[in-house]
Structure formats: structure tokens, C-alpha cells
Amino acid sequence: MITIKTFQDLLLVGDNEQRRMEFVREVIGEHKSTNGYYTAKIAQEYYKHKNTTITNYQKLLYTITGKAVPDNYSANYKLPSKFFYRFITQENQYLLGNGTTFENEGTKEQLGKDFDIQIQKAGKYALVDGLAFGFWNFDHIEVFRLTEFAPLYDENTGALRAGIRFWQIDDSKPLRATLYEEDGYTEYIWNRRKTETDGRYEEIGQVLQDKSTYAVEVATSKADGIEIIDGTNYPTFPIVPLWGNENHQSELVGLREQIDCYDLIKSGFANTVDEASLIYWTLNNAGGMDDIDLAKFVERIKVLHAATTDDNVKAEPHSIEAPYQSREALLDRLRADLYEDAMALDTKSIVGGSNTATQIKANYEPLDDKCDDYEYQIKAFINGIMELAGIEDNVTFTRSKMINVAEDIGVVIQAAPYLSEDYVTKKILDIFGDSDQAQAILEQMDADSYGIYNEEGTTEDE
């Protein structure tokens, strides 16, 4: 049974640095044994277009004694699809592709110049892994994956109270870890060393940097250089969790089996087409041949177009038609089911036809419903970051949608007599995706109305 350590377990360790270092190592090991970590590792492979199921699938042959051996003779294509990457990218960019918008003009600058990029990264990690973490590092955020950060939750409230970020380039390289607590962070390192007795490797741990505060005040001078004067921490723990959905699990859960089925059928279809132009052989009086012997016979026919047999063995070729219709029908069905279960938008249902605005909106409905839940998770995450940064504001998002431009503009123009000129202009610019130009265009329209220009053709104050 896997035990998960909590924040209270960390408190019980006390201030003994050796024991704390052992505790950190134990937490990392336990974290790697959790179902969440295991699922996240698999989901990352699927996101990178690496279907682990078909990659590990091995066709087998059997000897006369029943022993299974790898089939190295027949075709064995492994064709992974990109469904998971497509679903994650679509959901994340649909909500976050246009960045965040705040009521106060200076908020985004206070959150860091690459804030939108980091939010997109955090969202992607949360959807793929099920959970991501944002560390407010003085004037910007840094994002950690579930596969590199072991959380320590409060047993009583469930709040994230501490955590350990860890990384290791290779098993033969040092393991690095940082323990984040409410009152500062401590860095550790474990080096591998070969023992003199039996030549085995052992890990030697040490404190790389004693506990430090998250923010420090420094002073510089030509004589003394940089000197740390004081340090401060945040009012709460400076790392905020971001869940990808209300189920607190990877988006791969529930989709993996269907993706595997699609990839295996597609790969099997390719194997069928490849193998000897769909010709099979029957060998009479060859009862002593096992699967391996038969495979070698077919392989020789494919390579040399000829083969020898014993005098009493007769080989007869037969051709068959591949049942491609049933496979294509099943692949189409699986594809449709995948999009439906993932609540994703299949652009094939929109592109290539004359779709009304109502039809387009109906196609977006499942994706909108799913992103409504996702948006709550993102807002809670950003609000937690703003609380750490001492910012009070409200965040909104502009979703990226395909539209029937002519129909939408026609609706606005029909209603124009009942609306203000400014509203109509802003609405049309919003349809074209130029809403950021609205103020400049409205000012230009006002200048045109009054004819206020200087010699260079630009507007002047009255």
C-alpha cells in the first residue's frame, strides 16, 4: 500500500536537517509511486504523439511446443494518432489563445511580462497531467509539472502547505530537490558514489543551500559589492495548484482506450495491405511445420518469389479481398466517438459547407460547456496568484471562434438604427478581430465629422 506524506508529517520531522533531507527523499519516492504520477507520465507520451500501447505491442509466433517468440517476419506497423494532442491544444488555446484581460490597465505588467505565456503553459500541463503548480517568484510566475513537484497537503483543510520540486537529468546524474515551505525554501542534492566494498552505487545527500526567504532586500557598493540586508516571505504558501477539470484527473482518462483501439485498427489495416498483396498460402502434407517455419516460407516467397518444398509437400496460393469497408466504418465511428467524448470541435463538421451562425454555435456548444468548467479552474488559479502578488482585479478571457462573418455583420447592420454609432462600430470591429483598434477608429471618425486636420493630415485639438 502506497502511503502519501502530508504537511503534518513534515512538521513532525522538526528542524533536524539530516532527518528533513531523508524526509524529502522519501516524499519524492512515494510521489513517483502514485497513480497520478503514473497517469501523468503516460499522458505526456500520448501528448508527444507516442502511443505507449501500440509501441509495446509485439506480434507473436508459436513453436510446436507452444513457446511464444517475437514475430519478426510479418509487417508490424505502429501508427499513433494525434487525437490527444489535438484535444488538449484545442481546449487550451480556445480559452487562453487570446491571452488574459484585466479591468485595471497595469495588472498584467505587475504579473510579469510573460504572464500569458506562463498561464498557457500551466493550462496545458494541468490538462495533460491533471494538475500543475504556479510558483509566484517575486514578480513573475514559474510553472511546475506534476511529474516534477510533490505536493504536501494539509490533512485538515486539504490546502497545499508545502511541496518539493525535484529534477534529475539521468539516473547516473545528481538528484536535485527544493523544499518549499511557507517560511522559505531549502535546496538539496544527492550525488551518486561507487562504494569501495562491492562497487555498487549509493546516494550521498547534502544541503546545497540553507533555508532562504523568498524575497530579499539587497544593497550594493563598490567596496562590498552586493550585500543582503533583509528578507521577507509571502502571507501564504507561494505555490498555487491548478486542476485541469473538476474531476482532478488527466484528460487522457476515459479516452486512452478509444485512442488505442483506433491506432491498433489503423495499424492492423496497414499490415494487412502490406502483407504479400493479400495472398495466403496453403501447404498440403506439411503438418510438421510450426508458426515460425510457415512465416519463414512466406518471407522467402515475398523476397525471392520462389521457395523449395519436400517432394510430398504441395503449396497453393490464394488471393482474398481485404474487408476494408468494415474497418473504415469502425475508424469513422471511433473518430466521431472520440470527438464526442472529448467534447471537442470537429472542424470537418463546419469547413466545406455553408453554415449559418446558429449551426456554427451548435457545433461549439460541447466545447463551450467543457471550457466553462476549465475557466473556473483557471480563474481560481489566477486569483490565487494575484492574492500572493497583492493585486485586486478581475480576469476575463476572449474565446477563439469560427463565425459566419457576413451573417453576423448583417445582424449588426439591421439593428444599427436602434443602437449608438459607437456600439455598432465596436461590434463590427470585434467580429473582424480588431477590437483593440476601436478607440483609435472612433477618434478618427469624430475627427472626420468635424473636419479637424492640420497641414500633415493628422487631427489637432480644437
Residue pairs with C-beta under 8 A, 6 or more apart in sequence:
2 30
2 33
2 34
3 30
4 30
4 34
5 23
5 26
5 27
5 30
5 152
6 152
6 153
6 154
6 155
7 152
7 153
7 154
7 155
7 161
7 162
8 154
8 155
9 23
9 152
10 23
10 152
10 162
10 181
13 19
13 20
13 23
14 20
17 207
20 179
20 186
21 188
21 205
21 206
21 207
22 205
24 164
24 177
24 179
24 188
25 177
25 190
25 203
25 205
27 150
27 152
27 164
28 150
28 164
28 166
28 175
28 177
30 150
31 37
31 150
31 164
36 129
36 130
36 131
36 146
36 249
37 146
37 147
39 129
39 130
39 249
39 250
39 252
39 253
40 128
40 129
40 130
40 131
40 145
40 146
40 147
40 250
41 147
42 52
42 252
42 256
43 84
43 128
43 129
43 130
43 250
43 251
43 252
44 128
44 129
44 147
45 51
45 52
46 52
46 84
46 85
46 252
46 256
46 259
47 84
47 85
47 88
47 128
48 85
49 80
49 82
49 85
50 80
51 78
51 80
51 81
51 259
51 260
51 263
53 256
53 260
53 263
53 264
54 78
54 79
54 80
54 260
54 263
54 264
54 267
55 78
55 80
57 78
57 264
58 70
58 71
59 70
59 71
59 74
59 76
60 68
60 69
60 70
60 71
61 68
61 69
61 70
61 71
61 73
61 290
61 291
61 292
61 295
62 68
62 69
62 290
62 291
63 69
63 290
63 291
63 292
64 288
64 290
69 292
71 295
73 295
73 296
73 298
73 299
74 271
74 275
74 295
74 298
75 270
75 271
75 274
75 275
76 271
77 267
77 270
77 271
77 274
78 263
78 267
79 263
79 266
79 267
79 270
80 263
81 259
81 262
81 263
81 266
83 255
83 259
83 262
83 338
83 342
84 251
84 252
84 255
84 259
86 344
87 251
87 255
87 342
87 344
88 124
88 127
88 128
88 251
89 124
90 344
90 345
90 367
91 127
91 251
91 344
91 367
91 370
91 371
91 374
92 120
92 123
92 124
92 127
93 120
93 400
94 345
94 367
94 371
94 399
94 400
95 123
95 371
95 374
95 375
95 378
95 397
95 399
96 116
96 119
96 120
96 123
96 378
96 397
97 120
97 400
98 397
98 398
98 399
98 400
99 116
99 398
100 108
100 115
100 116
100 119
100 382
100 395
100 396
100 397
101 395
101 396
101 397
101 398
102 108
102 393
102 394
102 395
102 396
103 393
103 394
104 393
107 386
107 391
107 393
108 115
108 116
110 139
110 389
110 391
111 140
111 141
111 385
111 386
111 389
111 391
112 118
112 139
112 140
112 141
113 140
114 140
115 140
115 141
118 134
118 140
118 141
118 142
118 143
119 141
119 378
119 382
121 143
122 132
122 133
122 134
122 141
122 143
122 242
122 381
123 132
123 242
123 244
123 374
123 378
125 132
125 143
125 145
125 146
125 242
126 132
126 242
126 243
126 244
126 377
127 244
127 245
127 250
127 251
127 374
128 244
128 250
128 251
128 252
129 145
129 146
129 147
129 244
129 250
130 146
130 243
130 244
130 245
130 248
130 249
130 250
130 251
130 253
131 146
131 241
131 242
131 243
131 244
131 248
132 143
132 144
132 145
132 146
132 241
132 242
132 244
133 143
133 144
133 145
133 146
133 149
133 151
133 160
133 163
133 239
133 240
133 241
133 242
134 141
134 142
134 143
134 144
134 239
134 240
134 242
134 381
134 384
134 385
135 141
135 142
135 143
135 144
135 180
135 238
135 239
136 234
136 238
136 239
136 240
136 385
136 388
136 389
137 214
137 238
138 214
138 215
141 385
144 165
144 239
148 165
148 166
148 167
149 163
149 164
149 165
149 166
149 239
150 163
150 164
150 165
150 166
151 160
151 162
151 163
151 241
152 160
152 161
152 162
152 163
152 164
153 159
153 160
153 161
154 160
154 161
159 237
160 237
160 239
160 240
160 241
161 182
161 237
162 179
162 180
162 181
162 182
162 237
163 179
163 180
163 239
164 177
164 178
164 179
164 180
165 177
165 178
165 180
166 175
166 176
166 177
166 178
167 175
167 176
167 177
168 174
168 175
168 176
172 192
173 192
174 189
174 190
174 191
174 192
175 189
175 190
175 203
176 187
176 188
176 189
176 208
177 187
177 188
177 189
177 190
178 185
178 186
178 187
178 188
179 185
179 186
179 187
179 188
180 237
180 238
180 239
181 211
181 237
182 233
182 234
182 236
182 237
183 211
183 213
183 233
184 211
184 212
184 213
184 214
184 231
184 233
185 211
185 212
185 214
186 207
186 209
186 210
186 211
186 212
187 207
187 208
187 209
188 205
188 206
188 207
188 208
189 205
189 206
189 208
190 203
190 204
190 205
190 206
191 203
191 204
191 206
192 201
192 202
192 203
192 204
193 201
193 202
193 203
193 204
194 200
194 201
195 201
195 202
212 231
213 231
213 232
213 233
214 231
214 232
214 233
214 234
214 238
215 231
215 232
215 233
215 234
216 228
216 229
216 230
216 231
216 232
217 228
217 229
217 230
217 231
217 232
218 226
218 227
218 228
218 229
219 226
219 227
219 229
220 226
220 227
221 227
234 388
235 388
236 387
236 388
238 388
240 381
240 384
240 385
240 388
241 381
242 377
242 378
242 381
243 377
244 250
244 251
244 374
244 377
245 251
245 373
245 374
245 377
246 373
246 376
246 377
247 253
251 342
254 341
255 338
255 341
255 342
258 334
258 337
258 338
258 341
259 338
261 334
262 331
262 334
262 335
262 338
265 327
265 330
265 331
265 334
266 331
268 327
269 322
269 324
269 327
272 278
272 322
273 322
276 298
276 301
276 302
277 319
278 319
278 320
278 321
278 322
279 317
279 318
279 319
279 320
280 317
280 318
280 320
281 297
281 298
281 301
281 315
281 316
281 317
281 318
282 315
282 316
282 318
283 289
283 294
283 297
283 309
283 313
283 314
283 315
283 316
284 313
284 314
284 315
284 316
285 310
285 312
285 313
285 314
286 309
286 310
286 313
289 297
297 307
297 315
300 306
300 307
301 307
307 315
309 315
336 346
338 344
339 345
339 346
340 366
343 366
343 367
343 369
343 370
344 366
344 367
345 363
345 364
345 366
345 367
346 363
347 402
349 363
350 359
350 360
350 363
350 402
355 363
355 404
356 404
356 407
357 403
357 404
357 407
357 408
357 411
360 401
360 402
360 403
360 404
364 401
368 399
371 399
375 397
378 397
379 395
382 395
383 395
386 392
386 393
403 431
405 431
405 432
408 431
409 428
409 431
412 424
412 427
412 428
412 431
413 424
415 424
416 424
421 445
422 442
425 438
425 441
425 442
425 445
426 435
426 438
426 442
429 435
429 437
429 438
429 441
430 438
443 459
444 459
447 453
447 459
450 462
452 459
452 460
452 462
453 459
453 460
454 460
